[in-house]
Amino acid sequence: FLLRRLLVEVPFVAFALLMPFVVPGEQTQVLGISLSVPGLWGAWNVLAKGTLGVAASVLLAATTELRSLLLGLQRLRLPPLLVQIASFMIRYGDVITDEMRRMSVARRSRGFEARGVRHWGVLAKSAGALFIRSYERGERVHLAMVSRGYTGTIPVLDEVTATRAQWAYAAALPLTALLISLLGRTFR
């Protein structure tokens, strides 16, 4: 589960593998190849931080309900506007996906099937139409919310307290990262 989702990190891994060859600075020999010491450290930093960040994000998304995630963001005192944006994004993601599916069915029912570059124009027009429809729907939803008393703030979600076991599970990944960091500094 985790390894498949870590594939999003592949471009960063490719960049990190190039760093020892292109970053200027002190050189060292590794298996007969001249590599940059600052480039090696930079590659290590990109790989370690990127992998830990992506793994933590994937684990958080896989183990936490969206409502609990929004509550956590509120409790961490993330600006309320950002929490609202995330909340609306989550709520309307399915709506936009459904609209995109209906547009795809309409295209296929008219005999359209994208087979190459020459069909990109139709797909671009569909993306533009999806943007316009989404924007208009957002405007209608906003007007409906204002007419029902929306003042720009969403009520605080239900408070949930974490157990000791949940704190222990949550601390496992940061403590592992700290251990790796300390080991890296020790073997410098």
N, C-alpha and C positions, 0 to 999 in steps of 0.2 A: 504494500500500500504506500509506504513512505518513499521507497526507491522510485516508483513510477512518477510520483509528484515532484521528486527532486530533479527530474529532467528539465524543469524550468530553469535550472541553474546552469545548463550546458553552455550558453554563451559566455557566462562569467568564467567558467572553467577554461574555455578556449582562450579568453583574454589573459587569464592568470598563467597559462602555459606559455604564452608569448612574452610575458613580462621579463623573464630572465635574459631573453635575447635582445630586447630593444631598450631596456632602461639603462642609461649610462651610469657609470660609477666603477668602483673597485671590482675587479674580475677575479674569479676563482675557477679552478679546473674541476669538472665533475665528469668522470668517465671519458676524459680526453676532450671534453667540450668546454669552451670558455663561456662562463655564465656570469651575469652581473649579480653581485651580492645584494645591492638594494632591490634588484628585480626579483631575486629569490625571496627576500623578506616580504616584498609587496605581493608576490604570488601567494605566499603562505597566508598573509592577512586576508586577501580576497577569498581564498578557498575556505579558511577557517570561519571567518565572520559570515560569509555568504551561506555556507552549508548550515551553520548553527541557526542563522536567521530564517532560512527557508524551512529547515526541519521544525523549528519552534512554531512557525506560522502554520505549517501543515498539521502538526499535532494539535495546536490550538483549534484550528478550524474543524478537525476531525472529532474532537472530544468535547466541544462546547456548543451548546445550543445558541442560535443567533440572538435570542432574547437575553440570555445570560451574558453573551459577549457585549451587547449594547449596555447592559447594566454595569458590567465591569468597566467599560469605557467611561460611563458616568461617574462611577465611584473613584476612578483614577483622575477625575477632574479634567477630562478632555473637554475642550471648549464645547458648550452645548450645541452650537451651530454644526460642528463636525459630527456630533452624535446624531443630530437630526438628519443630516445628509446621508450618513451611513444607514440610518433606519429607513429612510425613503428609498434608498438604493436597493436595500434588501427586499422591501415590500413590493417594489415595482419591477424588480428583475424578472419575475415570472410573467408579469403583464407584457413587458417588452418582448420577451422570448416568445410568448404566445402570438403576439402581433407579427413577429418575424416569421413564425411558422405559417400563419395564415397567408402572408404575402408569398411565401415559397410555394404553398399549395396553389395559390392563384396563378403564379407563373407556370407551374408544371401543368395545370389544367388547360393552359393556353398553348401547350406544346413546347415550352421553353426548357432547354436543358443546357447548362453552361458546360461547354466543352473546350474552351480555349480563350486566348487573349481577346478575340473579337467579341466575346460576350461580356467582357468586363464593363462595358458601357451600361448594359442593362443592369448588372449587379450594382454599379455605382449609383444609378438612378434609384434602385430599390433601397439602397442604404440611405440616400437623401430623403426619400419618401418616409422611411422608417423614422429618421430623425425628426422630420416635420410632424408626423403623427404623434411621436412621443412627446415632443414639445407642447403640442396642442393639448394632449391629454393631461400633461403636467399643469398647464394653465387652468384647465377645467377643474382638476382636482384641487388646486390651490384656491380657486374661487369658491368651490364648495366648502372647503375647510374654513375659509374666512367667514362665509355666511353662517357657519355653525359655531362661530366664536373663537376660532384659532387666532392667537395673538403673537405668534412667532416662537412660542416655547411649547414643548411637549411635556406633559406631567412626568415626574420622576417615576421610573419603573419600580416594581415591587422590590423591597430590600430582601436580599438573601445573604445569610451568613455562611462562611466557609468553615468546614470542619478541619481538625488537625491533619487528618489524612489527605484532604484536598490540598492543604498548604504544603505538605510533604511532597505530593506528586508535582505540584507547581514548582517547587524549589529544585527538583531533580535536574532539570535541564540547565538552569543557570549555574548550579553548583558544579555540574560536569564541565561546563564551559570555563568556570573559574579554575578547576583542577587542570584542565588542558592548558590554560594560559600560564598558570604557575609552573607546570612542567616545561613549557616552552621557554620560560625565562630562566629556569634552572639549568637547562641544557644548552644555553646560548653559547 
